[in-house]
């Protein structure tokens, strides 16, 4: 009987630790790049901010594909492919891999903002995302 | 008793082969005369239309944004060209780190349509000229021919669909590499019957 409770608890704790590990790694790197603090509110604003794409003239934002409610499944604006929720509270795999975090920041900032995000911007967004 | 079992097994096997060949022969009934594919080559071609994707990195890196198109749906020269410009991937940024980019290009090229012994791969290749380097599967003459009877309202103007690029939206077994007409279910419309 005891076992049944213990196992999920370990899983829960370990996934939380993995997320924390990856995020700590990222923050250490941001600090090395001169970031001294990060704001959840600034991150949220940036996440929802609309940027006009030079080529198409259309508005783009993180929410174009991920949606506003990060606990919900997103939808790729172009292909319609489902995107797993960003919120770690409902998606245990979210934000658990440094390589993945970097890859998506690079790709998606370039698509959304037309440039890479600064260390400060990434730190803010990550602070917002991890608390969802 | 043993002889009887052997007989039944043998009959079963022959029956299966005949059924399989009938099923294969039935597909693409309008194209029977346009290919050099005789009974035997149809009989021994693989049952799946195109080799399914087994590469986990490919599924993850490419399949997170769109259907993980089987490498056997385009020639190697197309994949090389596409993988050389991932920053401008159909107006999206799909950049990969160098190692992943090299590994996936290798996977795509090695499994490209050129030498694949699967019927869709062969037919796509046959529909292209030597110098054609399509970047979209939907632009290959074979693809166009196979979809040209489908009215716009069912795909491009279908609010639940919007384009031909979402293979798996209609071909329910697309992920397994099967694109049989019988397995087509168009969102909001249903079975496709020409």
Interface residues (C-beta under 8 A of the other chain):
Chain A: X55 X56 X76 X78 X79 X80 X81 X83 X99 X103 X106 X107 X108 X110 X111
Chain B: X64 X65 X66 X67 X87 X90 X91 X92 X93 X94 X95 X96 X97 X162 X165 X166 X169
